[in-house]
């Protein structure tokens, strides 16, 4: 019993030692996201950026949330990566809300 408990503690400690310190950043884009095609274009292209671990999009909030490895990339580099597939991205401040632009047209619909 003591050996298995000791093994579990050592296993947990080794997992914690190898855990990555990922960061999260939220962007808004120009042009804005209007549909699932817009979301898919962003996710499909941004996933190839070095260090990206997870991408979440929200059309109602006009937000792209990226979880990344700070040893491999930065918000500045990620902003430039958006430009490669036709978007400009700006980092959102904590709690900042973005209104959807109803006059803007979607080229992907």
N, C-alpha and C positions, 0 to 999 in steps of 0.2 A: 504494500500500500504506500509506504513512504517513497519507494523508488518511483512508482507511477506518478505520485504527486510532484516529486522533484523533477521528473521528466517533463511534466506539463508546465511547470514554472519555467524551466529552461527553454522549452519550445516557445512559450509566449514571449519571453525576453528576446529570443533570436528573431522572431517575427517583428517585434517592435523595432529592433535595431535595423532591420532591412526595409522598414516602411519608408516610403517616399514622402517628402513634404511638398505636396501639390498646392498650388494657389488657384484662385478663381477670380476672373475678371468679367465684367459685363460691358457689352458694347451696344451701341445703336448704329444703324446703318443708313447710308444715303446711296441709292434710293432705299426707301423703306421696304419691309417685307409685306406682301399683300396676300399671299396664298401659300399652299403647301409646296408649290414649285419653287417659290423664293426660298423657303426653308430648306428644301432639298438641295438647291444650288449651293447655299452657304455651307450646310453640313457636308455635302459631298466634296467640296473643294477644301474646306478648312481642315478636314480630317487628315490631309496630307502634310499639314504644317508640322514641323519638327516640335516635339514636346507636348502636343495636344493629346489629352487623355479623354476628355468628354466635352460634348457640345450640346447645349440645350437652347432651343429657340422658342420665342413666344411672340406671335403676331399681335395679340391684343396689347402687350406691354412694349412692343417694338424693341425687344431685347434678345441679344445673343449672349449666352453665358458660357464661358470657356474655362474648363479646368485644365491646367497645364503644369508642366515640370519647369520650375524657374531656373533650373540648371541648363535647360536646353532652349528656352525661348523667353520672351518678355511681352508685355502688352504692346510695346512699340513695334516689335517685330510682327506680332499678330495683326496689328492694324495695317501694316504694309502688305501682309498676306491677303487681306480682303481685296486690296487693289488689283491683285493678279486676276481676279475673276469678276471685276466690274463694280465693286462696292467701295465706298469710303466708310471707315469705321471710326467711331469716337468712343472713348471709354466713358462710361456713365459714373457719376458720383454716387455715393451711397444714398439710397432712397430717392434718387432722381427719377422722375416720371417723364415719359415721352408720349406726346399725343400723335395719333395716326394722322397722316396728311391725306385727307379724303380726295383732294384734287389730283394727287399723283397717280399716274397710270402704271399698270404692271405690264412689262413686256413679255412675261413668262406665261400669262394666262392664255 
